[in-house]
Amino acid sequence: MSSTVPQRTSSGRRVEGHSGRVALPGDHDWDAARRAWNLAVQQHPAAVAFPEGPEDVAAAVRHARDAGLRVAVQSTGHMAASLADLSEKLLIKTERLRGVEIRADEQLARVEAGALWEEVVTPATEHGLTALHGSSPDVGVAGYVLGGGIGWLARLYGLATNSITAIELVTADGELVRTDADHDPELFWGLRGGVANFGIVTAIELELFHLEHAYAGWLIWDWSRSRDVLERWVEWTQTTSETVTSAARILRLPPLDVVPEPLRGRDLVVVEAAYVGDEESGRRLLRPLRELRPEMDTFGVVPARALTRLHQDPEGPTQGIGNGTLVDGLPPDAVSAFVSVTGPGSGSPLVSSELRQLGGALGRPAPGGGALSHLDAAFAAYSVGVPVEAMTAAAIAGHLDLVNRTLGEWGSGRAYTNFSERRVDARSIFPPDAFERLRALKRRMDPDGLFHASQEIPTDG
Ligand SMILES: Cc1cc2nc3c(=O)[nH]c(=O)nc-3n(C[C@H](O)[C@H](O)[C@H](O)COP(=O)(O)OP(=O)(O)OC[C@H]3O[C@@H](n4cnc5c(N)ncnc54)[C@H](O)[C@@H]3O)c2cc1C
C-alpha cells in the first residue's frame, strides 16, 4: 500500500531514522506545527518534520521519496507565500538546526540551516566582524543567502550569496554531501541562486567582514514631500561611493502602540542609509539630502550589530503580503509615477513602498560566483501591506500588481528571488545561459522533481 502520510513504524517513530518530531494533521498542536513566520499564509502540508540534525534531514528526504511525497523546506517561513500549495508534500522545518560557529581567525562562520541572522551577527561582532545580513534580525540565514541577499553592505561587498564558501546538503538520494569551489563546483554554483531546487541545505559556511561601526540612520519627512525627496535621493545615489548603501520608502504607519509616538499613524517619506566611514565625512555625504530639511534625523555612528535593526522590520510572526521588481533607472517621470501609486492621493493600502539602491559590487558578476552573483538593475523595489481581513488582502495584492506594472515601464522585466513573494517563471530571475545550466543541474541532481522550491527550475519544457 502506498501511503502519502508518515505512519508510526515498529520503532514508534513516524519516520524511520528521524529522531526529531514529525507532526501530522490531527495532532493537538498541528496548527502551530504548520505555521510560518508570515501569518498571512496558511500552509497545509501532508506532514511537518523538525529534524534535530543532518541525519534526520536525510531520513526525512528518504522517507518522502519512498512514500511518494515531494519535499519542501523552510527555516522561518518569511517567504512562505511563494512555496504555495504544500499538499502531498513533506515540509522540513529546520528551526532546531541552530548551531553557529564563528572562526574569527579564518573570518568564517559555519551556520546551521535554521539559524537567524541575529544569531550570527551578535557573536561575529564580538570579534570586530560582521556578516552580510539583511534588514531584519529574524530572517533565516539559509533562505536569505541562497536567494541572493541585499543588505546594508551590499554595494561594498555584493550579494550575500557571494560570501558563501561551502554548503552542506542532503541530496534527492538522501546522501549528505559538502560542496565548495573544489568539490562539485557545478552544484556549488547552482545552489547559490537555485535555493531549494537541488537539495536540502543543512549548513552553510560564510565569509565574515571587518566592521566595528557605521554611520547610519533615517531622514524623515511628511509624505507630502515624496516627489522632492525621492527625486533628490535618486540624484544623490548617482554620486555615492560603494561604501554607501541606501533605501528610500513611503511609509503609511498604522496608529498602533508598536509605532513610536511621533510617527504613529503618520504617512511619511524616508531615506535610510548605512555608510562605512567616519562621522565627519558622513555629514558631508548627507548634505544634499539634509538641505531638504527633514522633520527627523536619526543619523549617527552605530555599532555594526545595530545595522540588523536599522530598517525597523517587524520581528516575530507577522502578517504581510509583499512583492517586488527590479528597475533599470528612476528618471523624474518614474519617480512621479511611483509616487502617484504609493504616495498622497493614491489610496495605497501598502504600509511600506520601498526602493533600494543597487549598483556598486551588486552590479558586477562576482569572481567565482554562483548562478545569481549580481543584479543587473539600478534599483530593487519591494512593497508590503498588512491584511486585516480578506478584502484588504485582495486590495493589497491588486495594489502590489499596480506598483510593479507602473515601475515596469522602467524595469528590466527581471525578478529578484528574495523580493518575489509569488511564484515566478525562473527565466525572469536568471539570464538564458544560467537558466539552461540550472536545468541541466536539476536533471542531474533531482531528475524526478522531488524538491519543491519557491521558484522552481524545471527539468524540461
Ligand atoms: C521582514 C523582511 C525583511 C527582509 N529583508 C530583506 C533584505 O534586507 N534583503 C533581502 O535580500 N531580502 C530580504 N527579505 C527577503 C528574505 O531574504 C526572503 O524572504 C528569504 O527567502 C527569507 O529566508 P528564510 O529562510 O527566513 O525564509 P523561508 O521562507 O524559511 O525560506 C525562504 C526560501 O528558502 C528556501 N530554504 C529555506 N531553508 C532552506 C534550506 N535549508 N535548504 C534549501 N532551501 C531552503 C525555502 O524553501 C524558501 O524557498 C526580507 C523579508 C522580510 C519578510
The ligand as an SDF file (V2000), in Angstrom:
LIG
                    3D

 53 58  0  0  0  0  0  0  0  0999 V2000
   10.7390   41.4730    7.1670 C   0  0  0  0  0  0  0  0  0  0  0  0
   11.5590   41.0320    5.9910 C   0  0  0  0  0  0  0  0  0  0  0  0
   12.7900   41.6340    5.7340 C   0  0  0  0  0  0  0  0  0  0  0  0
   13.5680   41.2340    4.6450 C   0  0  0  0  0  0  0  0  0  0  0  0
   14.7480   41.8800    4.3640 N   0  0  0  0  0  0  0  0  0  0  0  0
   15.4810   41.5070    3.2890 C   0  0  0  0  0  0  0  0  0  0  0  0
   16.6830   42.1870    2.9460 C   0  0  0  0  0  0  0  0  0  0  0  0
   17.1030   43.1280    3.6180 O   0  0  0  0  0  0  0  0  0  0  0  0
   17.3570   41.7810    1.8480 N   0  0  0  0  0  0  0  0  0  0  0  0
   16.9510   40.7250    1.0860 C   0  0  0  0  0  0  0  0  0  0  0  0
   17.6300   40.3710    0.1290 O   0  0  0  0  0  0  0  0  0  0  0  0
   15.8170   40.0710    1.3970 N   0  0  0  0  0  0  0  0  0  0  0  0
   15.0710   40.4490    2.4600 C   0  0  0  0  0  0  0  0  0  0  0  0
   13.8980   39.8060    2.7400 N   0  0  0  0  0  0  0  0  0  0  0  0
   13.5130   38.6770    1.9340 C   0  0  0  0  0  0  0  0  0  0  0  0
   14.1360   37.4220    2.5290 C   0  0  0  0  0  0  0  0  0  0  0  0
   15.5020   37.4000    2.2280 O   0  0  0  0  0  0  0  0  0  0  0  0
   13.4580   36.2010    1.9430 C   0  0  0  0  0  0  0  0  0  0  0  0
   12.1420   36.1780    2.3930 O   0  0  0  0  0  0  0  0  0  0  0  0
   14.2080   34.9200    2.3410 C   0  0  0  0  0  0  0  0  0  0  0  0
   13.8090   33.9190    1.4590 O   0  0  0  0  0  0  0  0  0  0  0  0
   13.8880   34.5330    3.7610 C   0  0  0  0  0  0  0  0  0  0  0  0
   14.6170   33.4090    4.1370 O   0  0  0  0  0  0  0  0  0  0  0  0
   14.0860   32.4980    5.3340 P   0  0  0  0  0  0  0  0  0  0  0  0
   14.9950   31.3370    5.3730 O   0  0  0  0  0  0  0  0  0  0  0  0
   13.9100   33.3300    6.5510 O   0  0  0  0  0  0  0  0  0  0  0  0
   12.6160   32.1370    4.8270 O   0  0  0  0  0  0  0  0  0  0  0  0
   11.9090   30.7120    4.3730 P   0  0  0  0  0  0  0  0  0  0  0  0
   10.5750   31.1300    3.9820 O   0  0  0  0  0  0  0  0  0  0  0  0
   12.0510   29.7730    5.5120 O   0  0  0  0  0  0  0  0  0  0  0  0
   12.7900   30.2420    3.2050 O   0  0  0  0  0  0  0  0  0  0  0  0
   12.9150   31.0270    2.0580 C   0  0  0  0  0  0  0  0  0  0  0  0
   13.2630   30.1680    0.8440 C   0  0  0  0  0  0  0  0  0  0  0  0
   14.4880   29.4940    1.0770 O   0  0  0  0  0  0  0  0  0  0  0  0
   14.3110   28.1020    0.9810 C   0  0  0  0  0  0  0  0  0  0  0  0
   15.0740   27.4780    2.0550 N   0  0  0  0  0  0  0  0  0  0  0  0
   14.9790   27.7220    3.3810 C   0  0  0  0  0  0  0  0  0  0  0  0
   15.7960   26.8960    4.0580 N   0  0  0  0  0  0  0  0  0  0  0  0
   16.4130   26.1190    3.1310 C   0  0  0  0  0  0  0  0  0  0  0  0
   17.3390   25.0580    3.2160 C   0  0  0  0  0  0  0  0  0  0  0  0
   17.7910   24.6250    4.3900 N   0  0  0  0  0  0  0  0  0  0  0  0
   17.7540   24.4560    2.0830 N   0  0  0  0  0  0  0  0  0  0  0  0
   17.3040   24.8700    0.8740 C   0  0  0  0  0  0  0  0  0  0  0  0
   16.4040   25.8880    0.7340 N   0  0  0  0  0  0  0  0  0  0  0  0
   15.9690   26.4990    1.8500 C   0  0  0  0  0  0  0  0  0  0  0  0
   12.8240   27.8570    1.1740 C   0  0  0  0  0  0  0  0  0  0  0  0
   12.3910   26.6760    0.5500 O   0  0  0  0  0  0  0  0  0  0  0  0
   12.2210   29.0930    0.5500 C   0  0  0  0  0  0  0  0  0  0  0  0
   12.1380   28.9670   -0.8250 O   0  0  0  0  0  0  0  0  0  0  0  0
   13.1090   40.1910    3.8100 C   0  0  0  0  0  0  0  0  0  0  0  0
   11.8700   39.5820    4.0550 C   0  0  0  0  0  0  0  0  0  0  0  0
   11.0970   40.0040    5.1230 C   0  0  0  0  0  0  0  0  0  0  0  0
    9.7490   39.3700    5.3440 C   0  0  0  0  0  0  0  0  0  0  0  0
  1  2  1  0
  2  3  1  0
  2 52  2  0
  3  4  2  0
  4  5  1  0
  4 50  1  0
  5  6  2  0
  6  7  1  0
  6 13  1  0
  7  8  2  0
  7  9  1  0
  9 10  1  0
 10 11  2  0
 10 12  1  0
 12 13  2  0
 13 14  1  0
 14 15  1  0
 14 50  1  0
 15 16  1  0
 16 17  1  0
 16 18  1  0
 18 19  1  0
 18 20  1  0
 20 21  1  0
 20 22  1  0
 22 23  1  0
 23 24  1  0
 24 25  2  0
 24 26  1  0
 24 27  1  0
 27 28  1  0
 28 29  2  0
 28 30  1  0
 28 31  1  0
 31 32  1  0
 32 33  1  0
 33 34  1  0
 33 48  1  0
 34 35  1  0
 35 36  1  0
 35 46  1  0
 36 37  1  0
 36 45  1  0
 37 38  2  0
 38 39  1  0
 39 40  1  0
 39 45  2  0
 40 41  1  0
 40 42  2  0
 42 43  1  0
 43 44  2  0
 44 45  1  0
 46 47  1  0
 46 48  1  0
 48 49  1  0
 50 51  2  0
 51 52  1  0
 52 53  1  0
M  END
$$$$
